[in-house]
């Protein structure tokens, strides 16, 4: 650092003794303190203004350390060098001063005195102040001038008082900094500070967006590139050195702007990343973030690559740059906005996602029923790996064409994963679409409307990029046609790359091997049909709907595509557009309506299927399909009058459902039955199943089943689980809980309806269970947990769609009514009976026997102790807690008699409800 030359005896005093020329007096602003005896002072006018370096007369400050390569070898601080520099920095930086200066004939430096303020007569003499603090030495050689004599006296006073470097109680070694000039592992320094602001002093401004600084208190010396921006800088010559002969517009102005605000100021730096040996971070000074200020003044531009490492504030930088663009400040003086104007209908809207395309677009149905294709802004889905891609992400060489049976969804690595992510997250969900830009048509592709799509406040594109299922489009810096959340997309991509997720994984990206049975029919009957027929139900995804009853499904378990025909119905043919030279075909009446009905309910949904057989050609399978809400699609089409029952359904277990649905559609004259005229048929006598059984069965059947009673209702019905099914239920619950932990639903994204089979988050343990919605009351719903029998009213945001994989199994809890007994009318007596019954059986293993099957109501059952064989119902009667019910079924006569005898015994003993006599006498006519 600069200090006074030893060859100068007194500033402005030639050796020949001639009278010195009068010193010049000027005023300015202190820009920089080079050491305890040297300042750089700039003029008050000009941008940037002229500067002058002044060394204090008659004093010598300790020398500051010099970094290696800065004009020589590395040196260490002389004791008290940093303290003397800091004394001046804190007192003078940015302060207006008055100074005198003179340049001796034998020196290249200018020497003088400095006073704070505009008047040296009243202002503080800075040279005297630093001598008084004992932080510099006064030169004593030669005949002293009056000014020098004053300094000598002040130094003597400082020595006597033990101030500063003259202190006797301070070890000089403690006043030498341990500076870390270089860093072998810069990333480790970033990790040490963990993104937290660290105090620092800016030591040098290289250009508007690059500075050097000391991080305090450890004195790490770093070169810092300001995150998210780039200012004009000095041009480099062929040797990589600054070429000062080339003036870059706004480069000097940007550097001056930063110097006046940051140079040798106390700031906070948030380290965010590294680039080679340089650090990347944000600088916070009292007026905010310097990057925002530079952008707002048009002295900097946003830089995507470094903005991606910012933890926060990227949106503020974009907003600041937008202000400069709108005002056409400095670098933006010729700026012309490229973003076209949008009308209100195109710009922002909400709707329901009905279809997902291959990772980059969705179809959204608006509230008016119209469907709009929405592309995700600024992302690119997985692509054919045979294509040659440039550094900007654009394809330089297209992938060679594939065969006619090429299916990119399955054959491009991660394309299926991307589609599945979107399908599971979006299908039939409400989203908000905000238009960012319109991509112009090119290469035979029409223009694309690109949106930021939000579900539950989450950016869908950002979620895809974060999982490595899409990449960000790279733009020119002056291209505004990008996502409004572009910086978040870039940050998400950086995290995905760091985590080696999806497309960024190091291992080879294998394609999904799919057996396409829509092309190769030969293996359907031999290889797949037998196992499909044996399975109760198989999970599938509907990939395409050709007509109301013809679909293409993907079976994940077998990884195969197959054409699927709905069993039991005949559906009108839909119209077909002209394709590949084949003329358009007109559809049958209501064929297009049937197609729309099926598409809206199953396209790209998880469904369950049971496959019965194949068509005559063996090219398609025929079976039954259940939607994600549990509805039989064949029955639904028939009920809407969009299909009729086929004769082949006669042998099916669903024939009665189909015929009933068809009868209702005919009666309502729906769609294909609009002109139907009902024919009067001779009524057939229908014998109720229970009555048939009565004619045949005259003896009570006893077939005990081990169960656990899980719930008792206030009407004396109860729910029971079969002990035999216990392990299956545990397995199902474990899988369900794991599924929701791995893919938690978005609160509020599901709108339940009465009768829906859903997943509900139980209040007691916050776990998810299967449930049926029984009632909706505003934002609350009452549900029945079908595997346990208990009910609960809870907010609708604690309900979610039940994955189809968990909807095919029947409820594990069955409701029964306790046979041959009735609760007393008195509420207190009811409570006592229910309490006793609960103590006997609730959560206990008991034996159950179904005594009577009742259509449309819980079956009547008795419960028995597995050890003592006690009939709990009869025991309640015997204890006088309930009444014995009068029934006339012949097969129950003996059991009814036993219950009636137990009641007579309790009545005679005046037990419980009988303590005041026969309560049934109130039912006699005279009391009515």
Secondary structure, DSSP 8 states (H G I E B T S, - for coil): -----TT-SSTT--TT-------EEEEEEEEEEEETTEEEEE-SSSTT--EEEEEETTEEE----B-TTSSSS-B---TTHHHHHHHHHHHHTT-EEEEEEB--TT-SS-EE-EEESS-TTTS-BHHHHHHHTT-EEE---SS--HHHHHHHHHHHHHHHHT-GGG-SSS-GGGGS---B---S-HHHHHHHHTT--EEEEEEEEEETTEEEEEETTTTEEEEEEETTEEE----B-TTSSB-TTS--TTHHHHHHHHHHHHBT-EEEEEEEEEETTEEEEEEEETTEEHHHHHHHTTSEEE-HHHHTT-SS-HHHHHHHHHHHHHHT-GGGTT---------HHHHEEEEEEEEE-SSSEEEEE-TTS-EEEEEETTEEE---TTSEE-TTS-EEE------TT--HHHHSTTHHHHHHHHHHHHTT-EEEEEEEEEE--BTTB--EEEEEEEETTEEHHHHHHHTTSEEE----TT---S-TTHHHHHHHHHHHHHTT-GGG-SS-------EETTT--HHIIIIIIHHHHHSS-EEEEEEEESSSSEEEEEETTTTEEEEEEETTEEE----B--BTTB--B---TTHHHHHHHHHHHHTT-EEEEEEEEE-TTSSSEEEEEE-TTS-BHHHHHHHTTSEEE-GGGGGSTTHHHHHHHHHHHHHHT-GGGTT-------------HHHHHHHH--S-----EEEEEEEE-TTSEEEEEEGGGHHHHHHHHHHHHHHHHHS---TT-----TT-EEEEE-TTT--EEEEEEEEEETTEEEEE-TTT--EEEEEGGGEEE--GGGTSS--SEEEEEETTEE--SSHHHHHHHHHHHHHHHBTSEEEEEEEE--TTS-EEEEEE-TTT--BHHHHHHHTTSSEE-----GGGHHHHHHHHHHHHHHHHTT-GGGTTS-GGGGGSGGG-
